[in-house]
């Protein structure tokens, strides 16, 4: 059975999916990723000795800001109002683990917003630490879950 791609027309041209006929529902997406770090870099972050500032706080804010700007970055994403975004950056023994949750009531999912938040938070960690760690690796970025739930009064 041939797979039908929703972002291309019959001629194979990219298009934005029409979601106008879909109902508004509560949508939640969770994504995760990490930045692998050298031991010395972990210690510098722990001691807040990175010259650019508080790595985890700046990465968290960058991720939240990025989620809100996803349609500007990903050409076929729909523009809608996010109701909530969280980004958590946790320093572990060899990495910063990043998780993001995006929530909205809308006609289309928020997976790209959660993934963008994680990606930009990871890039921010990389940018802030690149002067002291030349072997960092951004990775393991993935969608962990997505949910949709009916909203009372919506059809």
C-alpha positions as CSV (number, residue, x, y, z in Angstrom):
1,X,0.0,0.0,0.0
2,X,1.4,3.4,-1.0
3,X,1.9,5.9,1.7
4,X,0.1,9.2,1.2
5,X,2.1,12.3,2.1
6,X,0.0,15.1,3.6
7,X,2.5,17.9,2.7
8,X,2.6,17.4,-1.1
9,X,0.0,17.8,-3.8
10,X,-0.6,15.4,-6.7
11,X,2.3,16.9,-8.6
12,X,4.7,16.5,-5.6
13,X,4.8,20.2,-4.7
14,X,5.1,21.1,-1.1
15,X,1.9,22.5,0.5
16,X,0.5,23.5,3.8
17,X,-2.1,21.0,5.1
18,X,-5.6,22.3,5.3
19,X,-6.8,21.8,8.9
20,X,-9.8,24.1,8.7
21,X,-12.2,21.2,8.9
22,X,-10.7,19.7,12.0
23,X,-12.1,20.4,15.5
24,X,-10.1,22.2,18.2
25,X,-8.8,19.7,20.7
26,X,-6.3,19.9,23.6
27,X,-2.9,18.9,22.1
28,X,0.2,18.0,24.1
29,X,3.6,17.0,22.8
30,X,6.7,16.0,24.7
31,X,10.2,15.9,23.2
32,X,13.7,15.2,24.5
33,X,17.3,15.5,23.6
34,X,20.7,16.0,25.1
35,X,24.1,17.6,24.8
36,X,27.0,15.3,25.6
37,X,29.8,17.1,27.5
38,X,33.3,16.7,28.7
39,X,33.7,16.2,32.5
40,X,35.4,19.6,32.8
41,X,32.5,21.3,31.1
42,X,30.0,19.6,33.4
43,X,32.0,21.0,36.3
44,X,32.1,24.5,34.9
45,X,28.3,24.5,34.4
46,X,27.8,23.1,37.9
47,X,29.9,25.9,39.3
48,X,28.3,28.6,37.0
49,X,31.7,29.4,35.6
50,X,30.9,29.5,31.9
51,X,31.8,33.0,30.8
52,X,28.5,33.5,28.9
53,X,26.4,33.0,32.0
54,X,24.0,30.5,33.5
55,X,23.9,27.8,30.8
56,X,20.8,26.0,32.0
57,X,18.7,29.1,32.5
58,X,19.6,30.6,29.2
59,X,19.0,27.3,27.3
60,X,15.6,27.0,28.9
61,X,14.6,30.5,27.9
62,X,16.0,30.0,24.4
63,X,13.9,26.8,24.0
64,X,10.7,28.5,25.1
65,X,11.3,31.4,22.8
66,X,12.1,29.0,19.9
67,X,8.9,27.0,20.4
68,X,6.9,30.2,20.0
69,X,8.7,30.9,16.7
70,X,8.5,27.5,15.2
71,X,6.3,28.5,12.2
72,X,8.9,31.1,11.3
73,X,11.6,28.4,11.2
74,X,9.7,25.4,9.7
75,X,8.1,26.5,6.4
76,X,4.9,24.3,6.4
77,X,4.1,24.6,10.1
78,X,0.8,26.2,11.0
79,X,0.7,29.4,13.0
80,X,-1.4,29.2,16.2
81,X,-1.3,30.3,19.7
82,X,0.6,28.1,22.1
83,X,-1.1,27.8,25.5
84,X,1.9,26.6,27.4
85,X,5.6,25.5,26.9
86,X,8.0,24.1,29.4
87,X,11.7,23.4,28.8
88,X,13.7,21.6,31.5
89,X,17.5,21.4,31.3
90,X,19.1,19.0,33.7
91,X,22.8,18.7,34.3
92,X,23.9,15.1,34.6
93,X,27.2,13.3,34.9
94,X,28.1,13.6,31.2
95,X,25.4,15.7,29.6
96,X,22.6,18.3,29.8
97,X,19.3,16.4,29.3
98,X,16.6,18.5,27.8
99,X,12.9,17.9,27.8
100,X,10.1,20.1,26.4
101,X,6.4,20.0,26.6
102,X,4.2,22.1,24.3
103,X,0.4,22.5,24.8
104,X,-2.3,24.2,22.8
105,X,-6.0,24.0,22.0
106,X,-6.0,23.8,18.2
107,X,-6.6,21.9,15.0
108,X,-3.0,20.7,14.5
109,X,-0.4,19.1,16.7
110,X,2.4,20.8,18.6
111,X,5.1,18.2,18.0
112,X,7.3,20.6,16.0
113,X,7.1,23.2,18.7
114,X,8.3,20.7,21.3
115,X,11.1,19.4,19.0
116,X,12.2,22.9,18.1
117,X,12.3,23.9,21.8
118,X,14.6,20.9,22.5
119,X,16.8,21.6,19.5
120,X,17.3,25.3,20.2
121,X,18.0,24.6,23.9
122,X,20.6,22.1,22.8
123,X,22.2,24.6,20.3
124,X,22.2,27.2,23.1
125,X,24.1,24.9,25.5
126,X,26.6,24.2,22.6
127,X,27.0,27.9,21.9
128,X,27.6,28.8,25.5
129,X,30.1,26.0,26.1
130,X,31.9,25.9,22.7
131,X,34.9,27.9,24.0
132,X,35.7,25.2,26.6
133,X,34.5,22.0,24.9
134,X,35.4,21.2,21.3
135,X,33.9,17.7,21.4
136,X,30.3,18.3,22.5
137,X,27.6,16.3,20.7
138,X,24.0,17.4,20.4
139,X,21.8,14.3,20.0
140,X,19.1,11.9,20.8
141,X,16.4,14.5,19.9
142,X,13.1,12.7,19.6
143,X,9.4,13.0,20.1
144,X,8.5,11.2,23.3
145,X,4.7,11.4,23.1
146,X,1.8,13.3,21.7
147,X,-1.7,13.4,22.9
148,X,-5.0,14.9,22.0
149,X,-8.1,15.3,24.2
150,X,-11.6,16.6,23.5
151,X,-12.3,20.1,24.8
152,X,-15.7,20.7,26.4
153,X,-17.9,22.8,24.2
154,X,-15.8,22.3,21.1
155,X,-17.0,20.2,18.1
